[in-house]
Amino acid sequence: MLIIPIFRYSLILNLFPMQSLYLPKVSLSLLKQKYASNDIQGFFDLICQPLHEELYRRKTFDFLDDLSTGQQLILCYDYAQAQVLQGGFIQLIQNGYIGLLPQMPEQLAAIGAVKMAKLIYDVMEVYVQHKEKLDKETNLQEFAKLYVELGEFDKLDSDFAEYHFDTVTHMVQYASQHMEEFIGPDEQGQLTQPS
């Protein structure tokens, strides 16, 4: 097991005991269909999309306080992957999403996505080393120059792309075993695991 120095708590089997105050209605039959057909990204999108919609409706990241730790991980990771796969960690930082990363290493390691946990930890270390430069508001030319000046992000960006599918798979496995943390009961008040 990876032990990351910023961990404040020991990892236990019941990974995310925090209960959600927001459990969206998601079609259980559609989740089962995605799970049965091994559509990992489709399953991930089904549990993530309602979180994005509610965040957009509320227009504040304070919404994260209403979510379980598993929901927080999935929503924050989705924001991170949208930024990093498009323009790397420099884009994520320059767009103001660095605050989504600090809790991720512990959460990712807890669900078994150890390589991505270590990677995010490494990104945070590089960020701290270059915080002043990365937090500075930039114009387009200065932004482009950051990619040249901070070449250490190149490997981190490519490793993120390499570990991405495995990371999403770990999240889907966790979610499929803890559906009560991600979706509300169906019309009959029942909640069953995908099989």
N, C-alpha and C positions, 0 to 999 in steps of 0.2 A: 504494500500500500504506500502511496506517495504521501509524504508528510511535508506540508508546505508551511514555512515559518509563520505566515500570517494567521494560521488557524488559531482560533481562540477556544475552540471547543473540540472535544474528542468526537470522532465520527461513530455513530451507533447505527444499528440496523434500521430502526424507525427513523429514517433520515429527516423528514420534514414534519414534525408534529404540529406546526402552526396551522390552525384552521383558517379556511378562506371565508371571507364575508361576501364573496362574489362567486357563485357557482352558476355558470351559464347553462342554458338549455342547448344541448348538442345532441344530434340524432345518434342514439346508441346503435341503431342498425347500420348507419353509415360508418361509424367507428369500427364496428365489428367487420364490416365489409373491407375497409381499408386494412385492418389488422390481418384478416384472413388472406388477403391477396398480397401481403407483405409490402404494402404501399406505405413505407415509413414516412416519407415526406407528406403524403396525403393525410395520414393520421396526425402528424405533428401540426399541420396547417389547420385541421379541424378543431384541435384544442387551443390553438394559439389565436386564430382569427377573432373569436368572440372577445378575447382579452384586448386585442388591438381596437376593436370597435368600441368597447366600453371606455378604454383610455381616451380614445378620440372624443367620445361623447362627454367625458368629464373634463377633458382638456388640462389635466394636471397629473404629473407623475406621483402625486400623493396617493393615487389609486393603488400603487404598489403596496401600500400599507394594508390594504384590504385583502390582499392575495395571500395564499399559502406560499411557503418557500418554494415549492415545486412550480407553482404558477409564476412566481417571480422569476425563477431561473429560465423558464421557457420563454417568457415575454422579453426579458433582458437579452437572452441569447439571440432571439430572433432579430432584435434591433441591432445587436452587434454583428451578426452574420450579414445583414443587409448592407451595413456600412463597409465591413472588412472585405467581403467578396467583391464589392464594387470598387473601392478605392483604398483599401488597406486600413491599418490601424491609425495612420496619420489622419485619414479622412474621419474616422470615428472620433478621434480626439478633437480635431478642429471643429467638428459639428456639435461638440458639447456632450457626447455620450460616454465619456470616460467614467463618470459616476456610476454607470451600470456594471462596471467590471469588478470592483473590489470584493464583493461577496461570491463571485462566480467560482474562483478556484476551489474553495471549500465545498460548494454545492456540487460542482462537476466531479470532484474526486469522490464524493460520497455516493454518486450513482455509478461510478466505475469509469468515467471518462477522464482517466488519469493523465493522458497525454495533453488533452486540451486544458486541463486544470493547470498543469505545469506551464503550458504555453501562455495562458492568461496571466499567471504569476510573473513570468518573464517579461511580458508586455508592461505590466505595472512597474517592474523594476526599471525598464528602459524609460518609461514615462517619467518616473521620479527623477532620473538622471538628467532629463532634458525638459523638465516641467516648464521652466521659464520660457523657453523657445516654443514649446508646443502649445502653451496656453495663450500666447500672444495672438491678438487678432491679426489676420493676414489678408492681403489682397491676393488675387489669383497668381500673380508672379511669385510672391513670397511663399504662397502655399505650395506651388510646384517646386520651389527651391528646397523645401523641407524634405522632399523625397530624395534629393541628391545628398543633402547634409546629414540625413539620418538613415543611412543605408542599413543599419542594424534591423530596421523594420522589414526589409525585404524577405529575409528568412522567416521571420515571424508570420508575415502575410502568407507566404507559400505553405508554411506548416499548418496554418489555420485552414486553408483550403483542403489540405491533405487529410486533416483530422475531422473535418466538418461532418461527413456522412456518419462516421462512427459515433460522433458526439450526439447527433440527432437520434441515432438508433438507441443509444443509452437512455436518452430522455424519453423516447417513446416506450421503451421497455419499462421504465419506472412508472410513467403515466398509466400504462395499460394494467399495471398491478395495483395502482392506487387511484382508480377512477373517481372515488368519492372526493378526492382532492381537486379534481379538475372539472367535473360536470355535475349539474343538479340532477335530481331524480327524474325518471321519465313520467309520462302521463299517469301511470298507475302507482307512482311513488317508488318504483323499483330501480335499483342500480345494480347492474351486473357487469362482471368483467368481460372484456372481449375474449372469445375463445377461438 
